[in-house]
Amino acid sequence: MKRFITLLSAGAVALMLSNSVVAGTDSTVTAAQIQAAKTPADHEAIAVAYDKEAARFDAMAKDHASMAKSYKAAATTQKGMGGAAMGMHCEKLVETYKKAAEENRQMAAEHRKMKM
């Protein structure tokens, strides 16, 4: 039980740190930025911001894949379904973050087309 609580605590800390990384960056594209984009440099700046968001989402997916693995390992040694359920939760987040990263890469590519 003590090992499971340690793993749970480590997962919570990792999640908080990954969320603080996301909240602490200035790469979010705004509606005002999109409306004001007229030059190739404007569109490149937006594309770079989307690239940065994609990289953050990739990192978050990687973190959650690691947490899922840890939860599943803990679930095999602990009673109950808590660890297995949390592992599945992390796996769902991995897919969500991977999809968000891909969508951000697509948006970056579209803005790079606009600057030509």
C-alpha positions as CSV (number, residue, x, y, z in Angstrom):
1,M,0.0,0.0,0.0
2,K,2.9,2.4,0.8
3,R,4.4,1.8,-2.6
4,F,1.1,2.6,-4.3
5,I,0.7,5.8,-2.3
6,T,4.3,6.8,-3.3
7,L,3.5,6.1,-7.0
8,L,0.3,8.1,-6.7
9,S,2.1,11.0,-5.1
10,A,4.8,11.0,-7.8
11,G,2.1,10.9,-10.5
12,A,0.3,13.9,-8.9
13,V,3.5,15.9,-8.7
14,A,4.4,15.1,-12.3
15,L,1.0,16.2,-13.4
16,M,1.2,19.4,-11.5
17,L,4.6,20.2,-13.0
18,S,3.5,19.4,-16.5
19,N,0.5,21.7,-16.1
20,S,2.6,24.5,-14.7
21,V,4.8,24.2,-17.8
22,V,1.8,24.6,-20.0
23,A,0.4,27.5,-18.1
24,G,3.8,29.2,-17.9
25,T,4.4,29.6,-21.6
26,D,3.5,32.4,-24.0
27,S,3.1,30.3,-27.1
28,T,-0.7,30.2,-27.1
29,V,-2.1,31.7,-30.3
30,T,-4.8,34.3,-29.8
31,A,-7.7,35.4,-32.0
32,A,-6.2,38.9,-32.1
33,Q,-2.9,37.5,-33.4
34,I,-4.7,35.6,-36.2
35,Q,-6.8,38.6,-37.2
36,A,-3.8,40.8,-37.3
37,A,-1.6,38.4,-39.3
38,K,-0.9,40.0,-42.7
39,T,2.8,39.4,-43.4
40,P,4.8,36.2,-43.8
41,A,6.6,37.0,-40.5
42,D,3.2,37.2,-38.7
43,H,2.2,33.8,-40.0
44,E,5.6,32.3,-39.2
45,A,5.3,33.6,-35.6
46,I,1.9,31.9,-35.4
47,A,3.3,28.7,-36.9
48,V,6.2,28.7,-34.3
49,A,3.7,29.1,-31.5
50,Y,1.7,26.1,-32.8
51,D,5.0,24.1,-33.0
52,K,5.8,25.0,-29.4
53,E,2.4,23.9,-28.3
54,A,2.8,20.6,-30.2
55,A,6.1,20.0,-28.5
56,R,4.5,20.6,-25.1
57,F,1.7,18.2,-25.8
58,D,4.2,15.6,-27.0
59,A,6.0,15.9,-23.7
60,M,2.8,15.6,-21.7
61,A,1.9,12.5,-23.7
62,K,5.3,11.0,-22.8
63,D,4.9,11.9,-19.1
64,H,1.4,10.3,-19.0
65,A,2.7,7.1,-20.8
66,S,5.2,6.8,-18.0
67,M,2.6,7.3,-15.4
68,A,0.3,4.8,-17.0
69,K,3.1,2.2,-16.9
70,S,3.8,3.0,-13.2
71,Y,0.1,2.7,-12.2
72,K,-0.3,-0.6,-14.1
73,A,2.8,-2.0,-12.4
74,A,1.4,-0.9,-9.0
75,A,-2.0,-2.4,-9.8
76,T,-0.5,-5.8,-10.2
77,T,0.9,-5.8,-6.7
78,Q,-1.9,-3.9,-4.9
79,K,-5.5,-4.9,-4.1
80,G,-8.3,-3.1,-5.9
81,M,-8.7,-1.5,-9.3
82,G,-7.4,2.0,-8.4
83,G,-4.0,1.7,-10.1
84,A,-5.5,0.0,-13.2
85,A,-8.2,2.6,-13.5
86,M,-5.6,5.4,-13.1
87,G,-3.4,3.8,-15.7
88,M,-6.3,3.7,-18.2
89,H,-7.0,7.4,-17.4
90,C,-3.3,8.2,-18.2
91,E,-3.5,6.2,-21.4
92,K,-6.6,8.2,-22.5
93,L,-4.7,11.4,-21.8
94,V,-1.7,10.1,-23.9
95,E,-4.0,9.7,-26.9
96,T,-5.6,13.1,-26.2
97,Y,-2.3,14.9,-26.0
98,K,-0.9,13.1,-29.1
99,K,-4.0,14.2,-31.1
100,A,-3.6,17.8,-29.8
101,A,0.1,17.8,-30.8
102,E,-0.8,16.6,-34.3
103,E,-3.5,19.2,-34.7
104,N,-1.1,21.9,-33.6
105,R,1.5,20.7,-36.2
106,Q,-1.2,20.8,-38.9
107,M,-2.1,24.4,-37.9
108,A,1.6,25.4,-38.1
109,A,1.8,23.9,-41.6
110,E,-1.3,25.8,-42.7
111,H,0.2,29.1,-41.5
112,R,3.4,28.4,-43.2
113,K,1.4,27.9,-46.5
114,M,-0.2,31.4,-45.9
115,K,3.2,33.1,-45.7
116,M,4.3,32.2,-49.2
